[in-house]
Amino acid sequence: LAYVHYYLSDTQKDFPLMISVSPVTGDPDLYVSCGDAPSDGSKYPSWQNADAKWWSDNQHIDSVEISASDWSAKGCKATDSAYISIYGYANATFTLLAARDAGATQLF
């Protein structure tokens, strides 16, 4: 059981922002938050804290789509970065896709 963390800087994100995790093996779960760039990793969300503003913990593909209005409604500022945590159960392997502009720009 472990987390893997990623982030999108404020200059990388645009809306709608779509993030999805596709399992290769195991059952990875997706958690997303927002905030200033931390130097200590404290902004990364998990299922154990209240920092996750969006999450998906389905048995198969997990995904979230974040609109500009949802971003601000959840208390995120335009200058905030997006923090992504993937929680893997029992040696999960996965592919991560983050895209903006309705999928026109793949971020990773």
N, CA, C and O atoms as CSV, one atom per row, in Angstrom:
chain,resi,resn,atom,element,x,y,z
A,1,LEU,N,N,0.840,-1.180,0.000
A,1,LEU,CA,C,0.000,0.000,0.000
A,1,LEU,C,C,0.883,1.240,0.000
A,1,LEU,O,O,1.706,1.430,0.895
A,2,ALA,N,N,0.705,2.074,-1.004
A,2,ALA,CA,C,1.558,3.256,-1.095
A,2,ALA,C,C,0.915,4.317,-1.972
A,2,ALA,O,O,0.034,4.037,-2.785
A,3,TYR,N,N,1.385,5.546,-1.782
A,3,TYR,CA,C,0.950,6.675,-2.600
A,3,TYR,C,C,2.038,7.050,-3.592
A,3,TYR,O,O,3.229,6.930,-3.306
A,4,VAL,N,N,1.608,7.507,-4.763
A,4,VAL,CA,C,2.487,8.137,-5.740
A,4,VAL,C,C,1.887,9.515,-5.985
A,4,VAL,O,O,0.672,9.646,-6.137
A,5,HIS,N,N,2.732,10.546,-6.023
A,5,HIS,CA,C,2.236,11.920,-6.123
A,5,HIS,C,C,2.708,12.606,-7.406
A,5,HIS,O,O,3.815,12.374,-7.891
A,6,TYR,N,N,1.831,13.453,-7.932
A,6,TYR,CA,C,2.108,14.267,-9.111
A,6,TYR,C,C,1.501,15.644,-8.863
A,6,TYR,O,O,0.636,15.794,-7.999
A,7,TYR,N,N,1.941,16.633,-9.603
A,7,TYR,CA,C,1.252,17.922,-9.539
A,7,TYR,C,C,1.319,18.629,-10.878
A,7,TYR,O,O,2.224,18.418,-11.685
A,8,LEU,N,N,0.316,19.485,-11.080
A,8,LEU,CA,C,0.250,20.345,-12.251
A,8,LEU,C,C,0.351,21.774,-11.746
A,8,LEU,O,O,-0.450,22.198,-10.913
A,9,SER,N,N,1.329,22.518,-12.242
A,9,SER,CA,C,1.473,23.900,-11.809
A,9,SER,C,C,0.307,24.729,-12.345
A,9,SER,O,O,-0.429,24.291,-13.229
A,10,ASP,N,N,0.157,25.907,-11.805
A,10,ASP,CA,C,-0.945,26.779,-12.234
A,10,ASP,C,C,-0.848,27.115,-13.713
A,10,ASP,O,O,-1.866,27.405,-14.343
A,11,THR,N,N,0.353,27.082,-14.283
A,11,THR,CA,C,0.487,27.397,-15.700
A,11,THR,C,C,0.200,26.192,-16.596
A,11,THR,O,O,-0.004,26.360,-17.798
A,12,GLN,N,N,0.180,24.989,-16.038
A,12,GLN,CA,C,-0.094,23.790,-16.819
A,12,GLN,C,C,-1.581,23.485,-16.918
A,12,GLN,O,O,-2.030,22.877,-17.890
A,13,LYS,N,N,-2.341,23.902,-15.924
A,13,LYS,CA,C,-3.744,23.500,-15.906
A,13,LYS,C,C,-4.606,24.486,-16.683
A,13,LYS,O,O,-4.277,25.666,-16.803
A,14,ASP,N,N,-5.681,23.989,-17.190
A,14,ASP,CA,C,-6.703,24.778,-17.843
A,14,ASP,C,C,-7.977,23.963,-17.683
A,14,ASP,O,O,-7.921,22.808,-17.262
A,15,PHE,N,N,-9.089,24.529,-18.001
A,15,PHE,CA,C,-10.344,23.832,-17.738
A,15,PHE,C,C,-11.120,23.595,-19.023
A,15,PHE,O,O,-11.050,24.416,-19.937
A,16,PRO,N,N,-11.843,22.515,-19.116
A,16,PRO,CA,C,-11.932,21.506,-18.061
A,16,PRO,C,C,-10.638,20.703,-17.960
A,16,PRO,O,O,-9.957,20.463,-18.957
A,17,LEU,N,N,-10.317,20.299,-16.744
A,17,LEU,CA,C,-9.162,19.466,-16.462
A,17,LEU,C,C,-9.667,18.057,-16.207
A,17,LEU,O,O,-10.492,17.842,-15.318
A,18,MET,N,N,-9.179,17.097,-16.980
A,18,MET,CA,C,-9.606,15.711,-16.840
A,18,MET,C,C,-8.424,14.873,-16.400
A,18,MET,O,O,-7.356,14.922,-17.010
A,19,ILE,N,N,-8.615,14.099,-15.335
A,19,ILE,CA,C,-7.559,13.240,-14.797
A,19,ILE,C,C,-8.145,11.844,-14.667
A,19,ILE,O,O,-9.221,11.665,-14.097
A,20,SER,N,N,-7.435,10.854,-15.196
A,20,SER,CA,C,-7.920,9.485,-15.065
A,20,SER,C,C,-6.763,8.529,-14.791
A,20,SER,O,O,-5.633,8.743,-15.227
A,21,VAL,N,N,-7.080,7.476,-14.059
A,21,VAL,CA,C,-6.135,6.424,-13.717
A,21,VAL,C,C,-6.730,5.113,-14.198
A,21,VAL,O,O,-7.837,4.737,-13.811
A,22,SER,N,N,-5.979,4.421,-15.048
A,22,SER,CA,C,-6.421,3.123,-15.560
A,22,SER,C,C,-5.533,2.035,-14.973
A,22,SER,O,O,-4.317,2.069,-15.163
A,23,PRO,N,N,-6.112,1.071,-14.264
A,23,PRO,CA,C,-5.289,0.024,-13.670
A,23,PRO,C,C,-4.744,-0.942,-14.716
A,23,PRO,O,O,-5.439,-1.324,-15.657
A,24,VAL,N,N,-3.506,-1.319,-14.531
A,24,VAL,CA,C,-2.922,-2.420,-15.286
A,24,VAL,C,C,-3.036,-3.662,-14.415
A,24,VAL,O,O,-3.472,-4.720,-14.868
A,25,THR,N,N,-2.633,-3.511,-13.148
A,25,THR,CA,C,-2.846,-4.536,-12.125
A,25,THR,C,C,-3.286,-3.841,-10.846
A,25,THR,O,O,-2.959,-2.674,-10.633
A,26,GLY,N,N,-4.008,-4.529,-10.008
A,26,GLY,CA,C,-4.437,-3.973,-8.727
A,26,GLY,C,C,-5.590,-2.998,-8.871
A,26,GLY,O,O,-6.303,-3.000,-9.875
A,27,ASP,N,N,-5.762,-2.163,-7.854
A,27,ASP,CA,C,-6.884,-1.230,-7.792
A,27,ASP,C,C,-6.411,0.133,-7.297
A,27,ASP,O,O,-6.595,0.448,-6.121
A,28,PRO,N,N,-5.804,0.952,-8.163
A,28,PRO,CA,C,-5.369,2.284,-7.735
A,28,PRO,C,C,-6.561,3.240,-7.608
A,28,PRO,O,O,-7.511,3.165,-8.387
A,29,ASP,N,N,-6.500,4.126,-6.633
A,29,ASP,CA,C,-7.532,5.138,-6.418
A,29,ASP,C,C,-6.934,6.523,-6.650
A,29,ASP,O,O,-5.730,6.725,-6.490
A,30,LEU,N,N,-7.785,7.471,-7.026
A,30,LEU,CA,C,-7.366,8.807,-7.443
A,30,LEU,C,C,-7.880,9.860,-6.462
A,30,LEU,O,O,-9.057,9.854,-6.101
A,31,TYR,N,N,-6.997,10.763,-6.030
A,31,TYR,CA,C,-7.346,11.871,-5.141
A,31,TYR,C,C,-6.712,13.146,-5.684
A,31,TYR,O,O,-5.551,13.134,-6.094
A,32,VAL,N,N,-7.466,14.252,-5.691
A,32,VAL,CA,C,-6.968,15.518,-6.240
A,32,VAL,C,C,-7.281,16.647,-5.264
A,32,VAL,O,O,-8.368,16.691,-4.689
A,33,SER,N,N,-6.333,17.555,-5.079
A,33,SER,CA,C,-6.540,18.748,-4.254
A,33,SER,C,C,-5.912,19.937,-4.969
A,33,SER,O,O,-5.404,19.807,-6.083
A,34,CYS,N,N,-5.949,21.096,-4.320
A,34,CYS,CA,C,-5.366,22.297,-4.898
A,34,CYS,C,C,-4.656,23.083,-3.815
A,34,CYS,O,O,-4.908,22.881,-2.627
A,35,GLY,N,N,-3.767,23.980,-4.224
A,35,GLY,CA,C,-3.086,24.819,-3.250
A,35,GLY,C,C,-1.809,25.408,-3.810
A,35,GLY,O,O,-1.445,25.165,-4.961
A,36,ASP,N,N,-1.126,26.199,-2.967
A,36,ASP,CA,C,0.181,26.750,-3.315
A,36,ASP,C,C,1.180,25.602,-3.388
A,36,ASP,O,O,0.954,24.542,-2.806
A,37,ALA,N,N,2.261,25.807,-4.085
A,37,ALA,CA,C,3.284,24.768,-4.198
A,37,ALA,C,C,3.961,24.541,-2.851
A,37,ALA,O,O,4.643,25.434,-2.350
A,38,PRO,N,N,3.785,23.367,-2.259
A,38,PRO,CA,C,4.428,23.095,-0.970
A,38,PRO,C,C,5.848,22.581,-1.165
A,38,PRO,O,O,6.135,21.911,-2.157
A,39,SER,N,N,6.714,22.882,-0.249
A,39,SER,CA,C,8.066,22.334,-0.319
A,39,SER,C,C,8.146,21.012,0.434
A,39,SER,O,O,9.100,20.253,0.260
A,40,ASP,N,N,7.152,20.734,1.265
A,40,ASP,CA,C,7.203,19.522,2.095
A,40,ASP,C,C,6.203,18.449,1.683
A,40,ASP,O,O,6.089,17.431,2.366
A,41,GLY,N,N,5.471,18.649,0.577
A,41,GLY,CA,C,4.512,17.646,0.129
A,41,GLY,C,C,3.222,17.602,0.922
A,41,GLY,O,O,2.433,16.670,0.762
A,42,SER,N,N,2.988,18.590,1.777
A,42,SER,CA,C,1.834,18.538,2.669
A,42,SER,C,C,0.495,18.767,1.961
A,42,SER,O,O,-0.552,18.517,2.559
A,43,LYS,N,N,0.496,19.229,0.721
A,43,LYS,CA,C,-0.756,19.495,0.012
A,43,LYS,C,C,-1.308,18.257,-0.678
A,43,LYS,O,O,-2.437,18.277,-1.170
A,44,TYR,N,N,-0.537,17.190,-0.721
A,44,TYR,CA,C,-1.005,16.010,-1.436
A,44,TYR,C,C,-2.136,15.339,-0.670
A,44,TYR,O,O,-2.020,15.081,0.528
A,45,PRO,N,N,-3.239,15.055,-1.376
A,45,PRO,CA,C,-4.408,14.485,-0.710
A,45,PRO,C,C,-4.272,12.984,-0.487
A,45,PRO,O,O,-3.456,12.315,-1.122
A,46,SER,N,N,-5.080,12.479,0.417
A,46,SER,CA,C,-5.141,11.036,0.660
A,46,SER,C,C,-6.535,10.684,1.152
A,46,SER,O,O,-7.344,11.569,1.432
A,47,TRP,N,N,-6.809,9.413,1.255
A,47,TRP,CA,C,-8.109,9.001,1.793
A,47,TRP,C,C,-8.148,9.199,3.301
A,47,TRP,O,O,-9.219,9.140,3.905
A,48,GLN,N,N,-6.986,9.435,3.918
A,48,GLN,CA,C,-6.932,9.603,5.366
A,48,GLN,C,C,-7.090,11.051,5.815
A,48,GLN,O,O,-7.276,11.304,7.005
A,49,ASN,N,N,-7.021,12.011,4.884
A,49,ASN,CA,C,-7.146,13.410,5.309
A,49,ASN,C,C,-8.274,14.092,4.545
A,49,ASN,O,O,-8.851,13.530,3.615
A,50,ALA,N,N,-8.563,15.284,4.952
A,50,ALA,CA,C,-9.675,16.022,4.349
A,50,ALA,C,C,-9.212,16.916,3.203
A,50,ALA,O,O,-9.975,17.770,2.750
A,51,ASP,N,N,-7.986,16.744,2.724
A,51,ASP,CA,C,-7.454,17.601,1.668
A,51,ASP,C,C,-7.984,17.268,0.281
A,51,ASP,O,O,-7.926,18.113,-0.613
A,52,ALA,N,N,-8.497,16.064,0.079
A,52,ALA,CA,C,-8.994,15.675,-1.248
A,52,ALA,C,C,-10.286,16.423,-1.556
A,52,ALA,O,O,-11.276,16.299,-0.835
A,53,LYS,N,N,-10.263,17.190,-2.621
A,53,LYS,CA,C,-11.464,17.923,-3.042
A,53,LYS,C,C,-12.217,17.143,-4.104
A,53,LYS,O,O,-13.427,17.308,-4.261
A,54,TRP,N,N,-11.504,16.292,-4.833
A,54,TRP,CA,C,-12.111,15.399,-5.825
A,54,TRP,C,C,-11.468,14.033,-5.623
A,54,TRP,O,O,-10.287,13.950,-5.286
A,55,TRP,N,N,-12.228,12.966,-5.824
A,55,TRP,CA,C,-11.675,11.625,-5.716
A,55,TRP,C,C,-12.541,10.641,-6.485
A,55,TRP,O,O,-13.707,10.891,-6.789
A,56,SER,N,N,-11.922,9.529,-6.778
A,56,SER,CA,C,-12.617,8.421,-7.413
A,56,SER,C,C,-11.954,7.151,-6.911
A,56,SER,O,O,-10.737,6.993,-7.012
A,57,ASP,N,N,-12.756,6.253,-6.372
A,57,ASP,CA,C,-12.201,5.002,-5.832
A,57,ASP,C,C,-13.007,3.798,-6.315
A,57,ASP,O,O,-13.388,2.923,-5.538
A,58,ASN,N,N,-13.248,3.786,-7.616
A,58,ASN,CA,C,-13.989,2.681,-8.232
A,58,ASN,C,C,-13.105,1.450,-8.382
A,58,ASN,O,O,-11.903,1.503,-8.122
A,59,GLN,N,N,-13.695,0.364,-8.794
A,59,GLN,CA,C,-12.951,-0.878,-9.001
A,59,GLN,C,C,-12.150,-0.869,-10.304
A,59,GLN,O,O,-11.186,-1.624,-10.429
A,60,HIS,N,N,-12.518,-0.053,-11.254
A,60,HIS,CA,C,-11.827,-0.059,-12.547
A,60,HIS,C,C,-11.217,1.319,-12.791
A,60,HIS,O,O,-10.483,1.814,-11.935
A,61,ILE,N,N,-11.492,1.943,-13.910
A,61,ILE,CA,C,-10.929,3.254,-14.213
A,61,ILE,C,C,-11.481,4.306,-13.256
A,61,ILE,O,O,-12.691,4.399,-13.049
A,62,ASP,N,N,-10.594,5.083,-12.685
A,62,ASP,CA,C,-10.982,6.193,-11.810
A,62,ASP,C,C,-10.711,7.486,-12.557
A,62,ASP,O,O,-9.643,7.660,-13.143
A,63,SER,N,N,-11.683,8.398,-12.536
A,63,SER,CA,C,-11.480,9.662,-13.236
A,63,SER,C,C,-12.255,10.786,-12.571
A,63,SER,O,O,-13.276,10.564,-11.921
A,64,VAL,N,N,-11.746,11.993,-12.750
A,64,VAL,CA,C,-12.439,13.203,-12.318
A,64,VAL,C,C,-12.330,14.219,-13.435
A,64,VAL,O,O,-11.326,14.267,-14.145
A,65,GLU,N,N,-13.356,15.025,-13.589
A,65,GLU,CA,C,-13.335,16.152,-14.513
A,65,GLU,C,C,-13.636,17.396,-13.702
A,65,GLU,O,O,-14.637,17.457,-12.989
A,66,ILE,N,N,-12.768,18.384,-13.814
A,66,ILE,CA,C,-12.869,19.594,-12.997
A,66,ILE,C,C,-13.099,20.788,-13.913
A,66,ILE,O,O,-12.284,21.089,-14.785
A,67,SER,N,N,-14.215,21.454,-13.701
A,67,SER,CA,C,-14.516,22.666,-14.470
A,67,SER,C,C,-13.969,23.884,-13.725
A,67,SER,O,O,-13.623,23.789,-12.548
A,68,ALA,N,N,-13.892,25.007,-14.397
A,68,ALA,CA,C,-13.427,26.242,-13.766
A,68,ALA,C,C,-14.343,26.643,-12.615
A,68,ALA,O,O,-13.865,27.097,-11.576
A,69,SER,N,N,-15.646,26.480,-12.787
A,69,SER,CA,C,-16.574,26.858,-11.717
A,69,SER,C,C,-16.463,25.910,-10.525
A,69,SER,O,O,-16.594,26.346,-9.382
A,70,ASP,N,N,-16.223,24.624,-10.771
A,70,ASP,CA,C,-16.040,23.667,-9.682
A,70,ASP,C,C,-14.734,23.946,-8.942
A,70,ASP,O,O,-14.668,23.823,-7.719
A,71,TRP,N,N,-13.688,24.323,-9.696
A,71,TRP,CA,C,-12.390,24.664,-9.101
A,71,TRP,C,C,-12.558,25.784,-8.078
A,71,TRP,O,O,-12.077,25.677,-6.950
A,72,SER,N,N,-13.240,26.853,-8.473
A,72,SER,CA,C,-13.408,27.979,-7.549
A,72,SER,C,C,-14.431,27.669,-6.455
A,72,SER,O,O,-14.279,28.138,-5.327
A,73,ALA,N,N,-15.461,26.897,-6.763
A,73,ALA,CA,C,-16.474,26.553,-5.759
A,73,ALA,C,C,-15.883,25.725,-4.615
A,73,ALA,O,O,-16.389,25.765,-3.494
A,74,LYS,N,N,-14.824,24.982,-4.894
A,74,LYS,CA,C,-14.182,24.159,-3.853
A,74,LYS,C,C,-13.092,24.936,-3.124
A,74,LYS,O,O,-12.334,24.361,-2.343
A,75,GLY,N,N,-13.012,26.251,-3.379
A,75,GLY,CA,C,-12.064,27.093,-2.657
A,75,GLY,C,C,-10.685,27.189,-3.280
A,75,GLY,O,O,-9.749,27.657,-2.633
A,76,CYS,N,N,-10.544,26.757,-4.517
A,76,CYS,CA,C,-9.247,26.817,-5.193
A,76,CYS,C,C,-9.101,28.155,-5.906
A,76,CYS,O,O,-10.055,28.668,-6.490
A,77,LYS,N,N,-7.894,28.712,-5.850
A,77,LYS,CA,C,-7.609,29.978,-6.520
A,77,LYS,C,C,-7.058,29.705,-7.926
A,77,LYS,O,O,-6.543,28.621,-8.200
A,78,ALA,N,N,-7.173,30.683,-8.791
A,78,ALA,CA,C,-6.671,30.546,-10.162
A,78,ALA,C,C,-5.178,30.247,-10.185
A,78,ALA,O,O,-4.697,29.573,-11.096
A,79,THR,N,N,-4.442,30.739,-9.196
A,79,THR,CA,C,-2.991,30.545,-9.148
A,79,THR,C,C,-2.583,29.239,-8.459
A,79,THR,O,O,-1.394,28.927,-8.398
A,80,ASP,N,N,-3.542,28.474,-7.943
A,80,ASP,CA,C,-3.234,27.212,-7.267
A,80,ASP,C,C,-2.799,26.137,-8.261
A,80,ASP,O,O,-3.209,26.135,-9.421
A,81,SER,N,N,-1.971,25.240,-7.784
A,81,SER,CA,C,-1.598,24.054,-8.539
A,81,SER,C,C,-2.563,22.925,-8.204
A,81,SER,O,O,-3.241,22.964,-7.177
A,82,ALA,N,N,-2.623,21.925,-9.067
A,82,ALA,CA,C,-3.429,20.726,-8.817
A,82,ALA,C,C,-2.504,19.629,-8.296
A,82,ALA,O,O,-1.478,19.330,-8.908
A,83,TYR,N,N,-2.871,19.037,-7.171
A,83,TYR,CA,C,-2.076,17.978,-6.546
A,83,TYR,C,C,-2.812,16.660,-6.700
A,83,TYR,O,O,-3.986,16.544,-6.350
A,84,ILE,N,N,-2.106,15.668,-7.228
A,84,ILE,CA,C,-2.710,14.385,-7.567
A,84,ILE,C,C,-2.010,13.290,-6.771
A,84,ILE,O,O,-0.783,13.195,-6.773
A,85,SER,N,N,-2.800,12.470,-6.092
A,85,SER,CA,C,-2.266,11.301,-5.392
A,85,SER,C,C,-2.947,10.055,-5.930
A,85,SER,O,O,-4.161,10.029,-6.130
A,86,ILE,N,N,-2.155,9.035,-6.159
A,86,ILE,CA,C,-2.671,7.733,-6.558
A,86,ILE,C,C,-2.345,6.779,-5.417
A,86,ILE,O,O,-1.186,6.630,-5.031
A,87,TYR,N,N,-3.373,6.136,-4.884
A,87,TYR,CA,C,-3.195,5.180,-3.800
A,87,TYR,C,C,-3.334,3.786,-4.378
A,87,TYR,O,O,-4.390,3.423,-4.896
A,88,GLY,N,N,-2.263,3.003,-4.289
A,88,GLY,CA,C,-2.279,1.664,-4.872
A,88,GLY,C,C,-2.435,0.586,-3.826
A,88,GLY,O,O,-1.680,0.524,-2.855
A,89,TYR,N,N,-3.414,-0.254,-4.034
A,89,TYR,CA,C,-3.609,-1.420,-3.185
A,89,TYR,C,C,-2.817,-2.587,-3.758
A,89,TYR,O,O,-2.885,-2.840,-4.961
A,90,ALA,N,N,-2.083,-3.292,-2.939
A,90,ALA,CA,C,-1.437,-4.561,-3.281
A,90,ALA,C,C,-0.707,-4.518,-4.620
A,90,ALA,O,O,-1.116,-5.174,-5.579
A,91,ASN,N,N,0.362,-3.752,-4.680
A,91,ASN,CA,C,1.220,-3.711,-5.868
A,91,ASN,C,C,0.485,-3.276,-7.127
A,91,ASN,O,O,0.649,-3.897,-8.177
A,92,ALA,N,N,-0.297,-2.255,-7.047
A,92,ALA,CA,C,-1.021,-1.748,-8.210
A,92,ALA,C,C,-0.060,-1.097,-9.197
A,92,ALA,O,O,0.883,-0.410,-8.804
A,93,THR,N,N,-0.308,-1.320,-10.466
A,93,THR,CA,C,0.366,-0.587,-11.528
A,93,THR,C,C,-0.726,0.073,-12.353
A,93,THR,O,O,-1.843,-0.437,-12.428
A,94,PHE,N,N,-0.411,1.200,-12.969
A,94,PHE,CA,C,-1.467,1.983,-13.618
A,94,PHE,C,C,-0.892,2.901,-14.665
A,94,PHE,O,O,0.320,3.099,-14.745
A,95,THR,N,N,-1.773,3.458,-15.465
A,95,THR,CA,C,-1.427,4.561,-16.351
A,95,THR,C,C,-2.216,5.772,-15.883
A,95,THR,O,O,-3.377,5.653,-15.489
A,96,LEU,N,N,-1.587,6.928,-15.927
A,96,LEU,CA,C,-2.202,8.179,-15.497
A,96,LEU,C,C,-2.301,9.094,-16.706
A,96,LEU,O,O,-1.331,9.278,-17.442
A,97,LEU,N,N,-3.473,9.661,-16.900
A,97,LEU,CA,C,-3.682,10.616,-17.981
A,97,LEU,C,C,-4.275,11.885,-17.387
A,97,LEU,O,O,-5.277,11.837,-16.673
A,98,ALA,N,N,-3.652,13.014,-17.683
A,98,ALA,CA,C,-4.207,14.317,-17.328
A,98,ALA,C,C,-4.273,15.117,-18.618
A,98,ALA,O,O,-3.283,15.231,-19.340
A,99,ALA,N,N,-5.436,15.667,-18.901
A,99,ALA,CA,C,-5.618,16.427,-20.134
A,99,ALA,C,C,-6.416,17.684,-19.844
A,99,ALA,O,O,-7.209,17.731,-18.904
A,100,ARG,N,N,-6.196,18.695,-20.660
A,100,ARG,CA,C,-6.938,19.944,-20.517
A,100,ARG,C,C,-7.509,20.323,-21.871
A,100,ARG,O,O,-7.206,19.687,-22.880
A,101,ASP,N,N,-8.318,21.336,-21.890
A,101,ASP,CA,C,-8.925,21.807,-23.138
A,101,ASP,C,C,-9.717,20.699,-23.818
A,101,ASP,O,O,-9.568,20.471,-25.019
A,102,ALA,N,N,-10.547,20.019,-23.061
A,102,ALA,CA,C,-11.385,18.933,-23.595
A,102,ALA,C,C,-10.539,17.846,-24.259
A,102,ALA,O,O,-10.930,17.285,-25.283
A,103,GLY,N,N,-9.373,17.552,-23.666
A,103,GLY,CA,C,-8.528,16.474,-24.161
A,103,GLY,C,C,-7.565,16.887,-25.249
A,103,GLY,O,O,-6.786,16.055,-25.714
A,104,ALA,N,N,-7.587,18.122,-25.669
A,104,ALA,CA,C,-6.733,18.561,-26.775
A,104,ALA,C,C,-5.258,18.587,-26.360
A,104,ALA,O,O,-4.379,18.404,-27.203
A,105,THR,N,N,-4.982,18.809,-25.085
A,105,THR,CA,C,-3.607,18.851,-24.608
A,105,THR,C,C,-3.428,17.804,-23.524
A,105,THR,O,O,-3.995,17.917,-22.437
A,106,GLN,N,N,-2.628,16.772,-23.830
A,106,GLN,CA,C,-2.336,15.740,-22.844
A,106,GLN,C,C,-1.158,16.204,-22.010
A,106,GLN,O,O,-0.108,16.545,-22.553
A,107,LEU,N,N,-1.324,16.220,-20.686
A,107,LEU,CA,C,-0.282,16.730,-19.801
A,107,LEU,C,C,0.681,15.642,-19.365
A,107,LEU,O,O,1.890,15.871,-19.330
A,108,PHE,N,N,0.175,14.468,-19.033
A,108,PHE,CA,C,0.985,13.270,-18.766
A,108,PHE,C,C,0.095,12.083,-18.666
A,108,PHE,O,O,0.573,10.970,-18.445
